[in-house]
Amino acid sequence: MKILVTGGAGFMGSNFVRYILNKYPDYSVINFDKLTYAGNKENLADLTGNPHYSFVQGDIANEVQVGKVMPGVDVIVNYAAETHVDRSIMNPRDFLLTDVIGTYTLLEACRKNGIQKYIQISTDEVFGSIAKGKFTEKSPFEPNSPYSASKAGGDHLVRAYQVTYNVPTIVTHSCNFYGPYQYPEKLIPLFITNLLEGKKVPLYGDGKNIREWIYTEDHCSAIDFILHHGAIGEVYNIGTGNEKTNFEITQLLLKILEKGEEMIQYVKDRAGHDRRYAIDNSKLLALGWQPQVDFKEGLVKTAEWYKNNQAWWQKIKSGEYLKYYQEQYHKR
């Protein structure tokens, strides 16, 4: 099987590429990535020389570049996306170009090249916030940020292409990811690296926003399972039931890294900050998939990885993206 993984130099894409090639050494993977601020070829340096792996720099919104990598491809797994909510508030246009136009471009390539399966990696944020209960695959979309709105737009296109053109698509909505190689602007890697640097951690609002979390290996196994067993035209929620408030996560990280609560810096809440996400994963569980990594176990493994790979994230954190955080997080 020849798989085109878009966004394969990013956090989850790179983890999935490595997972697939380790599990299926006879598969071939093309990593197609634009190498924006969050894309890093070093994430897959260990695959250098693997004859089943190749990297192509390109933009999923560019029809010519996408067309050049399509020959022989059996499956597309679309991890490529602009994903950070704060960035979407600052510059929505980039999110529309990648998450909507990019998805359209990939779907057109699927339609013209007879792709066997297209898997859209999406988010539970398209559903909006929920006070009680859980979102199912049939819950209406109510996005509350430019990021989630752009992902919702891409997901709607996927459904439209499946219904109108019979493009063989599957959409996945996942809870929040965490694990090695995550860009240190997201909550868990930002807090871990700040604490390792002796800096305070910026906690939005009252810290009671709730998210559901999945460790990177569990998400990779879910996509692998859906790739081989998922039904065309279906939507699958990928969840674990691991719901935690941001404050609970902060407390766990302080304990793991042996720091006190004086390291917490409460900051002004994000505009349009959703209070709680939670998704019903019973449909995927009924097919036979199960998450394996306990949240605390995964958090310890993640903290250890950042401890042991400080050169990787120190290089990143010295860059321009910190200017925004320095402006926002030091406001009381």
Buried (B, 14 or more C-beta within 10 A) or exposed (E): BBBBBBBBBBBBBBBBBBBBBEEBEEBBBBBBBBBBEBBBBEBBEEBEEEEBBEBBEBBBBBBEBBBEBBEEBBBBBBBBBBBBBBBBBEEBEBBBBBBBBBBBBBBBBBBEBEBEBBBBBBBBBBBBBBEEEBBBBEBEBBBBBBBBBBBBBBBBBBBBBBEEEEBBBBBBBBBBBBBBBBBBBBBBBBBBBBBBEEBBBBBBBEBEBBBBBBBBBBBBBBBBBBBEEBEEBBBBBBBBBBBBBBBBBBBBBBEBBEBEEEBBBBBEEBEBEBEBBBBBBEBBEEBEBEBEBEBEEBBBBBBEBBEEEEEBBEEBBEEEBBEEBEEBBEEE
